[in-house]
């Protein structure tokens, strides 16, 4: 996770302070970080990663769900990282039911609506192309749908990703582009989520996961998090854990919470910080 920590340190030393929608941040633009699976699964170890929340949210996205109640069910909790958005004053007049989040990530991934009325399952399309046309340069999934941003409780932060299969080595890489990047709270979660997505797609297409690349556009640290970030940067990282997926799963829709496990994961105690929503 050294690449992540280096960007955090760079922002603290070189970033620009700006007043934003929900607080003062220090930010840099267009930072890129890369993680190779040969080094282990990229889970932050200088603080605790909520991996149960990572895998439940990703499974929820892959279901195409927009229902916070379903995410609560997957995560086994009374509240989720999406509950505040589902209950926000600006959103509830638009919600179609309690827990409705509108046409967010999973809906766009699995049921993008074309102007002619056609419904596009981007995930199924990508998996088919990786299997049958791996040199296709259009292996792209987008959550950023300008025509439906007003129908979302929260516009997508991680808005687009692309796969790169290597048919010769049977290795698969992923590149994700994120428009707004909360480096302390959100980005470790995003790194783990896209690494997990890569591993799952690789397994069901007959590939091995290779590299996770993230382009972080507005990469920022909230001033409220500065003390926690300094503490995190002072810590020595533990060795990275190993991801284990149930090898019997061969369909992207077939994974459950029990099919996904981090092995030998060690982390420093959680660092408390004010949550910015």
SULKA-V502528 format. One record per pair of residues at least 6 apart in sequence whose ideal C-beta (glycine too) atoms are under 8 Angstrom apart, sorted by the first residue. I is the first residue (numbers start at 1). J is the second residue. D is the distance in whole Angstrom. If there is no record, write none. Layout:
i j d
I J D
I J D
This chain:
i j d
1 35 8
1 42 6
1 43 8
1 44 5
1 45 6
1 46 7
1 188 8
1 191 8
1 237 6
1 240 7
2 237 7
3 33 4
3 34 6
3 35 7
4 33 6
4 42 8
4 44 7
4 183 8
4 187 7
4 188 7
4 191 7
5 46 7
5 232 8
5 233 6
5 237 7
7 28 8
7 31 5
7 33 6
7 183 7
7 216 7
7 219 6
8 183 5
8 184 7
8 221 7
8 229 6
8 232 7
8 233 6
9 233 6
10 28 6
10 31 7
11 26 6
11 27 7
11 28 5
11 31 8
11 183 6
11 219 6
11 220 7
11 221 5
12 26 7
12 221 7
12 226 7
12 229 6
12 230 8
12 233 8
14 28 6
15 26 4
15 27 5
15 28 5
15 220 7
15 221 7
16 26 7
16 27 6
16 28 7
17 24 6
17 25 7
17 26 5
17 223 8
18 24 7
18 25 6
18 26 8
18 27 6
18 220 8
20 220 8
22 276 5
22 277 7
23 222 5
23 223 7
23 224 6
23 276 6
24 222 7
24 223 5
25 220 4
25 221 6
25 222 5
25 223 7
26 220 6
26 221 5
26 223 7
27 218 6
27 219 6
27 220 4
27 221 8
28 219 5
28 220 8
29 217 6
29 218 7
29 219 7
30 215 7
30 216 7
30 217 6
30 219 8
31 181 8
31 215 8
31 216 5
31 219 5
32 213 7
32 214 7
32 215 5
32 216 7
33 191 8
33 213 8
33 214 5
33 216 7
34 211 6
34 212 7
34 213 5
34 214 8
35 42 4
35 191 7
35 195 7
35 211 7
35 212 5
35 213 8
36 210 7
36 211 5
37 195 8
37 198 8
37 199 8
37 208 8
37 209 5
37 210 6
37 211 7
37 212 8
38 210 8
39 240 6
40 239 7
40 240 3
40 241 6
40 242 6
41 192 8
41 195 6
41 199 8
41 240 6
41 241 5
41 242 6
41 243 4
41 262 6
42 191 5
42 192 7
42 195 5
42 212 6
42 240 7
43 49 5
43 51 7
43 188 8
43 192 5
43 240 7
43 241 6
43 262 6
43 265 6
43 267 8
44 188 4
44 191 7
44 192 8
44 267 7
45 237 5
45 238 4
45 239 8
45 240 7
45 265 8
45 266 6
45 267 5
45 268 7
46 232 5
46 233 8
46 235 4
46 236 8
46 237 6
46 267 8
46 268 6
47 188 8
47 232 6
47 235 8
47 267 6
47 268 6
47 269 8
47 270 6
47 271 5
48 267 5
48 268 7
48 269 7
48 270 4
49 188 6
49 189 7
49 192 6
49 265 8
49 267 6
50 189 7
51 192 7
51 262 5
51 265 7
52 75 7
52 257 8
53 75 6
53 80 7
53 81 6
53 189 7
54 189 6
54 192 5
54 193 5
54 196 7
55 196 6
55 257 6
55 260 5
56 71 6
56 74 4
56 75 4
56 80 8
56 257 6
57 71 7
57 75 8
57 80 8
57 81 7
57 82 8
57 193 7
58 193 5
58 196 6
58 197 6
58 200 8
59 74 6
59 255 6
59 256 7
59 257 7
60 70 6
60 71 5
60 74 6
60 106 6
61 105 5
61 106 4
61 109 6
62 106 7
62 109 7
62 110 8
62 123 7
62 252 6
62 253 7
62 255 7
63 70 7
63 106 6
63 110 8
63 253 8
64 106 5
64 107 6
64 109 7
64 110 3
64 111 6
65 71 7
65 106 5
65 107 8
66 100 6
66 101 5
66 102 6
66 103 7
66 104 6
66 106 7
66 107 5
67 97 8
67 99 5
67 100 7
67 101 7
68 80 6
68 82 5
68 83 6
68 86 4
68 99 4
68 100 8
68 101 6
69 98 7
69 99 4
70 99 8
71 80 5
71 82 6
72 78 7
72 79 7
72 80 6
72 83 8
72 99 8
74 257 6
82 101 6
82 153 8
82 154 8
84 277 5
85 91 6
85 101 6
85 153 4
85 154 5
85 277 8
86 92 8
86 95 7
86 98 8
86 99 5
86 100 7
86 101 6
86 153 6
88 153 7
91 101 8
91 102 8
91 153 4
94 102 7
94 151 7
94 153 8
95 101 8
95 102 7
95 153 8
100 153 8
101 152 7
101 153 4
101 154 7
102 148 8
102 151 5
102 152 5
102 153 5
103 145 7
103 148 5
103 151 5
103 152 6
104 143 8
104 152 5
104 153 7
104 154 7
104 156 7
105 143 5
105 156 6
105 158 8
108 122 7
108 142 7
108 143 5
108 144 8
108 145 5
108 148 8
108 156 7
109 122 5
109 123 5
109 141 6
109 143 7
110 121 5
110 122 7
110 123 6
110 124 8
111 119 5
111 120 8
111 121 7
112 119 7
112 120 4
112 121 8
112 122 6
112 142 8
112 145 7
113 119 6
113 120 8
113 148 8
114 120 6
122 141 5
122 142 7
123 141 7
123 252 6
124 252 8
126 139 6
126 140 8
126 141 6
126 163 6
126 201 8
127 201 6
127 204 6
127 205 6
127 252 6
129 136 5
129 138 8
129 139 6
130 139 7
130 163 6
130 165 5
130 172 7
130 201 7
130 205 4
130 207 7
131 205 5
131 206 7
134 165 4
134 167 5
135 165 8
135 167 7
139 162 6
139 163 4
139 164 7
139 165 7
140 160 7
140 161 7
140 162 5
141 160 7
141 161 5
141 162 8
142 159 7
142 160 5
143 156 4
143 158 7
143 159 5
143 160 7
144 155 8
144 156 6
144 159 4
144 160 6
144 179 8
149 155 5
156 179 8
157 178 6
157 179 6
157 180 5
157 181 7
157 186 7
157 190 8
158 176 6
158 177 8
158 178 5
158 190 6
158 193 8
158 194 7
159 177 6
159 178 7
159 179 5
160 176 7
160 177 5
161 174 6
161 175 6
161 176 4
161 177 7
161 194 7
161 197 8
162 174 7
162 175 5
163 172 6
163 173 7
163 174 6
163 198 8
163 201 7
164 172 7
164 173 5
164 174 7
164 175 7
165 171 8
165 172 5
165 205 8
165 207 6
166 172 7
166 173 8
166 210 7
169 208 8
169 210 8
170 206 7
170 207 5
170 208 6
171 207 6
171 208 5
171 209 8
171 210 4
172 198 7
172 201 7
172 202 4
172 205 7
172 207 4
172 208 7
172 209 6
172 210 6
173 198 7
173 209 8
173 210 5
173 211 4
173 212 7
173 213 7
174 194 6
174 197 7
174 198 4
174 201 8
174 211 8
174 212 6
174 213 7
175 213 4
175 214 8
175 215 7
176 190 7
176 194 5
176 212 8
176 213 7
176 214 5
176 215 7
177 214 8
177 215 5
177 217 7
178 187 8
178 190 6
178 214 6
178 215 7
178 216 5
178 217 6
179 217 5
179 218 6
180 217 7
180 218 5
180 220 8
181 187 5
181 190 8
181 216 4
181 217 7
181 218 6
181 219 5
181 220 7
182 220 7
182 221 8
182 222 7
182 276 7
183 216 8
183 219 6
183 220 6
183 221 5
183 229 8
184 221 6
184 222 7
184 225 4
184 228 6
184 229 5
184 232 7
184 273 6
185 225 7
185 273 7
185 275 7
185 276 7
187 214 8
187 216 7
187 219 8
190 214 7
191 212 7
191 214 6
194 212 6
194 214 7
195 209 7
195 212 5
195 243 7
196 243 7
196 260 7
198 209 5
198 212 6
199 209 5
199 243 6
199 245 6
200 245 7
200 252 6
200 255 6
201 207 8
201 252 7
202 208 6
202 209 4
203 245 6
203 247 7
203 249 7
203 250 8
204 249 7
204 250 6
204 251 6
204 252 5
221 229 6
222 274 8
222 276 5
224 273 7
224 274 5
224 276 7
225 273 5
225 274 7
228 271 4
228 272 7
228 273 4
231 271 6
232 271 6
235 268 5
238 266 4
238 267 7
238 268 8
239 264 8
239 266 7
241 262 5
241 263 6
241 264 5
241 265 4
241 266 8
242 262 7
242 263 5
242 264 6
243 260 8
243 261 8
243 262 6
243 263 8
244 260 8
244 261 5
244 262 8
244 263 5
245 255 7
245 259 6
245 260 6
245 261 8
246 255 8
246 258 8
246 259 4
246 260 8
249 255 5
249 259 6
